[in-house]
Amino acid sequence: MNVYFLGTGTSQGIPVIGSNHSVCQSADLKDKRLRVSIWITWDYYSFVIDCGPDFRQQMLTSNCQKVDGILYTHEHSDHTAGLDDIRPFNFRQGEIPIYAHKRVIENLKKRFDYIFETENKYPGAPAVKTIEVVNNHPFLIGNKKAIPINVMHGNLQVFGYRIDDFAYLTDVKTVEKDEINKLKNLKVLVVNALREEPHKTHFNMEEALDFINLVQPETAYLTHVSHILGFHEDVQQKLPKNVYLAYDNLEIKI
């Protein structure tokens, strides 16, 4: 299985519009982060987790030619605002399955009502097939099982996903013990690490490293990174030997 990091930034991305922060001014490409998302491929299958406002640019940069489905973590715009840009895939493939919590599906129906219109639908609008994700109910994507991991983003429920020995968790602040038990024997864990200072709805660096130490994956990658965490190379030098700061367009094989 191949994992491609389409974006590793927070809701504002890096550089932040109008910011004079030194990280936003960095010439290092690893310090330039689009909104958080990944692309997973194996055999002939191709899935993305989250579809944010940078989706079109991410698809062009990664040269993704096919999307068999989109798994959503939650409804915030940095994870969902690119839904309209699936249209080129629709024109070639037909409707695209989207997998999400019922609450997220209802939110998308309100914000993108023209996509879900059943009568007099505009012929150029995107076409999706909705599949509700329910905690403790694994589901198939292609020929692999996806296991939803129920976590909390402050007071908001969010789904992470485990596929084989890989797990992707973003916008996490707290995780119950039963959900942690679903993350045993991972080869790769991806988890958010917003900044050094505590935050109400996201792991900071200390919390992310503590969580990695609890789960004990072979390797971990940090994502959903703010510019105030620091320069990529500086942060990487401070991390444990099996923990890496992810960056846009990083590819790993599992």
Sequence and secondary structure as in RCSB ss.txt:
>XXXX:A:sequence
MNVYFLGTGTSQGIPVIGSNHSVCQSADLKDKRLRVSIWITWDYYSFVIDCGPDFRQQMLTSNCQKVDGILYTHE
HSDHTAGLDDIRPFNFRQGEIPIYAHKRVIENLKKRFDYIFETENKYPGAPAVKTIEVVNNHPFLIGNKKAIPIN
VMHGNLQVFGYRIDDFAYLTDVKTVEKDEINKLKNLKVLVVNALREEPHKTHFNMEEALDFINLVQPETAYLTHV
SHILGFHEDVQQKLPKNVYLAYDNLEIKI
>XXXX:A:secstr
 EEEEEE B TT BS TT   TTTT   GGG B BSEEEEEETTEEEEE   TTHHHHHHHHT    SEEE S  
 HHHHTTGGGGHHHHHHH  EEEEE HHHHHHHHHHTHHHH  SS  TTS  EEEEE  TT  EEETTEEEEEEE
EEETTEEEEEEEETTEEE  S SB  HHHHGGGTT SEEEEE   SS  SSS  HHHHHHHHHHH  SEEEEESB
 GGG  HHHHHHHS TTEEE  TT EEE 
